[in-house]
Amino acid sequence: MSKNKRICTLLAKAGHKVAGSKDEQARWIMEHYEDDEIKDYTFTTLASIQDIINENSLIEDLVSLPQKRIISLDYDYKRFPINEHDTAPHKDVNQFMKYRQSADYLKRLKQRASIDAVDYKYQRALQNVRKTGSNKAFCVRHIIRGVVHKVEPFGDLRKSYPAIAFTLREFGVSLSQVKHAKSARFTPFMIQDTAGNRSHIRKILKALGYPKTNSNYAEFLELLLHKRISNPEVVSYLD
């Protein structure tokens, strides 16, 4: 916006066809930029020549046609995000394709393709880690693997597999799940850093008998949580 005339002099619309003046279009874009999930919008376009001359088309003249598309205002990932503001060229075509595929996957689920969400999906794909079931079940699965493989800071819990399954019965854990965890690979940094997941992790650790120190299980969270691009050094251990 110009400070003097208070009008929008240059507007990047990211391929969206928005009605109204530049100021109205700018307000529409800024409003939807803050959306928590992807929404649809409608607009009109003129029929194409191909539509008119197509024998199977019902369109016989140059008319306005309604269109419906998703609102997509997220970064296109043509370059690799280093942090919240900076990017660099992708290492290779494979990285480029995986980042774009991760973003497209989230969009199909009507989720915003933020740099943290896309990087989390990309890192899981890179490690071949599938996210099945609920967030709580995903947390349980990774913690059990850490326990049975005695990964630090889990150490040796000195519990038998039946005892572990019984201890975690409130989380829906069966003996077969605990036995399967031994043959499964433990991969660090695979749990998304959210308040809900941090709460799940702490409850599971408490149930297993790990003492809650002044750091509020910080060493476990450091191992389990995915490091966000936007603020890799900031993990809420004391919330």
C-alpha atoms as one frame of an Amber mdcrd trajectory, in Angstrom:
protein
   0.000   0.000   0.000   1.235   3.489  -0.784   1.693   5.555   2.388   0.484
   8.716   0.701  -2.522   7.561  -1.322  -3.291   4.393   0.664  -3.840   2.329
  -2.471  -2.340  -0.959  -3.574   0.146  -0.204  -6.373   1.586  -3.718  -6.860
  -0.208  -6.971  -6.049   1.006 -10.567  -6.431  -2.075 -12.776  -6.571  -0.351
 -16.184  -6.786  -2.438 -17.142  -9.813  -5.787 -16.426  -8.152  -8.540 -14.664
 -10.072  -9.945 -12.215  -7.532 -12.729  -9.751  -8.248 -12.761  -6.121  -7.113
 -10.312  -3.258  -6.965  -6.656  -3.816  -6.091  -7.366  -2.806  -2.506 -10.274
  -5.247  -2.289  -8.178  -7.993  -3.857  -5.334  -7.291  -1.416  -7.703  -7.524
   1.557  -9.114 -10.824   0.229  -5.616 -12.293  -0.101  -4.482 -11.111   3.343
  -7.657 -12.467   4.976  -7.167 -15.927   3.447  -3.422 -15.919   4.099  -4.284
 -16.475   7.781  -6.665 -19.396   7.132  -5.973 -22.461   9.279  -7.036 -24.825
   6.493  -7.382 -24.615   2.725 -10.682 -23.267   1.446 -12.320 -23.122  -1.970
 -13.293 -20.042  -3.931 -15.358 -19.444  -7.071 -14.732 -17.131 -10.009 -15.803
 -16.812 -13.654 -13.825 -17.125 -16.869 -14.754 -16.838 -20.534 -15.274 -19.998
 -22.521 -12.260 -20.992 -24.586 -12.228 -21.530 -28.345 -11.644 -25.223 -27.686
 -14.826 -25.334 -25.601 -16.855 -23.674 -28.361 -15.649 -25.804 -31.294 -15.711
 -29.083 -29.353 -18.532 -31.183 -30.829 -19.219 -32.811 -27.463 -19.409 -29.493
 -25.604 -22.686 -27.812 -24.697 -21.019 -24.408 -25.035 -21.768 -22.690 -28.337
 -20.768 -19.099 -27.694 -18.338 -16.871 -25.778 -19.982 -16.976 -22.352 -18.891
 -16.657 -18.735 -18.318 -20.000 -17.007 -18.201 -20.560 -13.236 -15.010 -22.147
 -11.872 -14.123 -23.550  -8.476 -10.561 -23.869  -7.158  -8.730 -24.107  -3.875
  -7.128 -21.047  -2.312  -3.400 -21.772  -2.382  -1.247 -19.024  -0.864   1.537
 -21.189   0.539   5.138 -21.244  -0.657   5.672 -23.284  -3.862   8.899 -25.000
  -2.658  10.802 -24.402  -5.892  13.693 -23.690  -3.544  14.680 -25.407  -0.304
  13.568 -23.538   2.876  16.506 -22.959   5.226  14.495 -21.120   7.866  11.300
 -19.099   8.089  12.579 -16.430   5.697  15.507 -17.805   3.644  15.763 -20.413
   0.881  18.483 -22.127  -1.156  18.563 -24.277  -4.317  17.503 -27.883  -3.809
  20.330 -30.409  -3.578  18.934 -32.418  -6.479  15.777 -33.128  -8.479  14.733
 -35.857  -6.026  14.657 -33.424  -3.106  12.723 -30.928  -5.203  10.134 -33.540
  -6.191   9.734 -34.875  -2.643   9.175 -31.382  -1.236   6.596 -30.566  -3.897
   4.875 -33.938  -3.382   4.762 -33.356   0.376   3.109 -29.968  -0.164   0.602
 -31.415  -2.661  -0.254 -34.220  -0.218  -1.132 -31.711   2.509  -3.213 -29.645
   0.091  -5.225 -32.722  -0.893  -6.040 -33.110   2.791  -7.141 -29.440   2.861
  -4.202 -28.608   5.148  -1.957 -25.571   4.819   1.448 -26.339   3.309   3.467
 -24.334   5.845   7.243 -24.757   5.815   7.119 -26.694   9.097   4.296 -29.008
   7.951   5.911 -29.718   4.573   9.363 -30.284   6.061   7.858 -32.679   8.638
   6.136 -34.665   5.872   9.336 -34.573   3.782  11.522 -35.816   6.658   9.144
 -38.713   7.374   9.148 -39.665   3.677  12.940 -39.452   3.649  13.148 -41.859
   6.617  10.321 -44.037   5.257   8.270 -43.486   8.417   4.525 -43.813   7.927
   2.120 -42.041  10.237  -0.811 -44.357  10.888  -3.447 -44.078  13.584  -3.912
 -41.167  15.956  -1.203 -38.799  17.185  -1.309 -40.529  20.577  -0.798 -43.959
  18.985   2.113 -42.572  16.938   3.755 -41.239  20.122   3.233 -44.556  21.939
   4.721 -46.510  19.053   7.935 -44.475  18.979   8.361 -44.461  22.746   7.973
 -48.251  22.950  10.651 -48.636  20.272  12.956 -46.386  22.278  12.299 -48.447
  25.406  12.834 -51.917  23.919  15.942 -50.796  21.996  17.244 -49.119  25.183
  17.991 -45.883  23.333  19.267 -43.083  25.552  17.736 -41.461  27.530  15.275
 -44.387  27.812  18.006 -46.717  29.070  17.157 -50.092  30.603  13.674 -49.855
  32.087  14.027 -53.364  33.582  10.484 -54.314  32.649   9.425 -57.448  30.777
   7.408 -57.108  27.570   4.188 -58.239  29.319   4.868 -55.671  32.074   5.328
 -52.886  29.520   2.105 -53.848  27.753   0.214 -53.975  31.055   1.613 -50.605
  32.141   0.495 -48.988  28.873  -2.877 -50.728  28.641  -4.673 -47.376  29.077
  -3.002 -46.284  25.823  -4.313 -49.331  23.974  -0.963 -51.171  23.874  -0.969
 -54.943  23.400   1.797 -57.468  24.033   2.147 -58.097  20.298   2.806 -54.385
  19.750   5.632 -54.424  22.281   7.165 -57.533  20.694   6.889 -55.976  17.222
   8.682 -52.847  18.444  11.879 -54.878  18.930  12.069 -55.709  15.221  11.067
 -52.199  14.152  13.594 -49.405  13.645  13.690 -46.495  16.093  13.938 -43.154
  14.272  14.493 -39.952  16.260  12.812 -36.588  15.596   9.718 -38.140  13.995
   6.939 -36.824  16.272   5.471 -33.486  15.287   6.148 -30.747  17.845   2.687
 -29.788  19.082   1.272 -29.126  22.540  -0.919 -32.220  22.201   1.984 -34.511
  21.331   4.156 -33.132  24.131   1.307 -33.895  26.531   0.960 -37.458  25.154
   4.702 -38.074  25.512   4.835 -36.884  29.112   1.818 -38.998  30.119   3.322
 -42.114  28.525   6.709 -41.550  30.167   5.055 -40.988  33.544   3.034 -44.186
  33.177   6.236 -46.113  32.410   7.781 -44.823  35.619  10.330 -42.377  34.281
  10.867 -39.672  36.925   9.762 -36.163  36.068  12.742 -33.884  36.614  12.937
 -30.091  36.636  13.418 -30.228  32.862   9.969 -31.838  32.474  11.298 -34.722
  30.320  13.278 -32.317  28.111  15.873 -34.948  27.159  13.135 -37.262  25.844
  11.404 -34.465  23.942  14.733 -33.463  22.409  15.101 -36.981  21.001  11.516
 -37.567  19.885  10.270 -34.255  18.494  10.805 -33.060  14.945  12.902 -29.893
  14.830  10.872 -27.160  13.163  12.487 -25.057  10.443  10.813 -21.858  11.615
  12.350 -22.037  15.105  14.642 -25.086  15.408  16.089 -23.942  18.740  12.726
 -23.308  20.377  11.039 -26.390  21.834   8.547 -25.893  24.628   9.819 -28.267
  27.286   8.198 -26.572  30.261   4.651 -26.009  28.973
